[in-house]
């Protein structure tokens, strides 16, 4: 795996960790009321999607190891290009329902990286 691909995995993992920290102890109502929280979460989801989109181009074999990659990149596209129509309930559902599994998968992939030479 090229070192740039490893960096992209690390970037996605770090962004996922940030989202988890941002929403810890928060409810969906808190999320709706807090523009700063929503902005922070959306930004980190954009980072995740962009990093994984680049990984897909740079190293498709490793990218295939990430379930639902196309949906992650698709969400990034909505957040970036369809920002006026972002569905807060959908975004919160992704954070609560899908982000934990993605964080786990990214952690496994990072541990499986070959040693840097």
C-alpha positions in Angstrom: 0.0 0.0 0.0 1.4 3.4 -0.9 2.1 5.6 2.1 -0.5 8.2 0.8 -3.2 5.5 0.9 -2.2 4.8 4.5 -2.5 8.5 5.3 -6.0 8.6 3.8 -7.1 5.7 6.1 -5.6 7.5 9.1 -7.3 10.8 8.1 -10.7 9.0 7.8 -10.2 7.3 11.1 -9.2 10.5 12.9 -12.2 12.3 11.5 -14.5 9.5 12.6 -13.0 9.7 16.1 -13.7 13.5 16.2 -17.3 13.0 15.3 -17.6 10.4 18.1 -16.1 12.9 20.5 -18.3 15.8 19.3 -21.6 13.9 19.8 -20.7 12.1 23.0 -23.5 12.8 25.5 -25.6 14.7 22.9 -29.1 13.8 21.7 -30.7 14.4 18.4 -32.5 17.4 19.8 -29.1 18.8 21.0 -27.8 18.3 17.5 -30.7 20.1 15.9 -30.3 23.1 18.3 -26.5 23.5 18.0 -25.3 24.9 14.7 -21.7 24.6 15.7 -22.2 20.8 16.5 -24.0 20.2 13.2 -21.3 22.1 11.3 -18.5 20.2 13.0 -20.1 16.8 12.4 -20.8 17.5 8.8 -17.3 18.8 8.2 -15.7 15.6 9.6 -18.1 13.4 7.6 -16.9 15.4 4.5 -13.3 14.6 5.5 -14.2 10.9 5.8 -15.9 10.8 2.5 -13.2 12.7 0.7 -10.4 10.6 2.2 -12.1 7.4 1.2 -12.9 8.7 -2.3 -9.3 9.4 -2.8 -8.4 6.0 -1.4 -10.7 4.4 -3.9 -8.8 6.1 -6.7 -5.3 5.5 -5.3 -5.7 1.9 -4.0 -8.9 0.2 -5.0 -7.9 -3.1 -3.5 -7.7 -1.6 0.0 -10.8 0.6 -0.6 -12.8 -2.6 -1.3 -12.2 -3.6 2.3 -14.5 -0.8 3.4 -18.2 -1.8 3.4 -20.6 0.7 2.0 -17.8 2.9 0.6 -20.0 4.1 -2.3 -22.6 5.3 0.3 -20.0 7.1 2.4 -18.6 8.9 -0.6 -22.2 9.7 -1.7 -23.0 11.3 1.6 -19.9 13.4 1.3 -21.1 14.6 -2.1 -24.5 15.5 -0.6 -22.9 17.4 2.3 -20.6 19.3 -0.1 -22.8 19.9 -3.1 -26.3 19.6 -1.7 -25.7 21.5 1.5 -29.0 23.3 1.3 -30.9 20.0 1.4 -28.9 18.1 4.1 -31.3 15.9 6.1 -30.3 16.3 9.8 -32.2 13.1 10.8 -30.3 11.1 8.1 -27.0 12.6 9.2 -27.7 11.8 12.9 -28.7 8.3 11.9 -25.4 7.7 10.1 -23.5 9.0 13.1 -25.4 6.8 15.6 -26.0 3.8 13.4 -23.1 3.4 11.0 -20.1 5.4 12.3 -19.2 2.9 15.1 -18.8 0.1 12.6 -16.8 2.3 10.2 -14.5 3.3 13.0 -13.9 -0.3 13.9 -13.3 -1.3 10.3 -10.8 1.6 9.8 -9.0 0.5 13.0 -8.7 -3.0 11.7 -7.3 -1.8 8.4 -4.8 0.5 10.1 -3.6 -2.4 12.2 -3.2 -4.5 9.1 -1.0 -2.1 7.3 2.4 -3.3 6.4 5.2 -1.7 8.3 6.6 1.5 6.9 9.8 1.0 5.0 
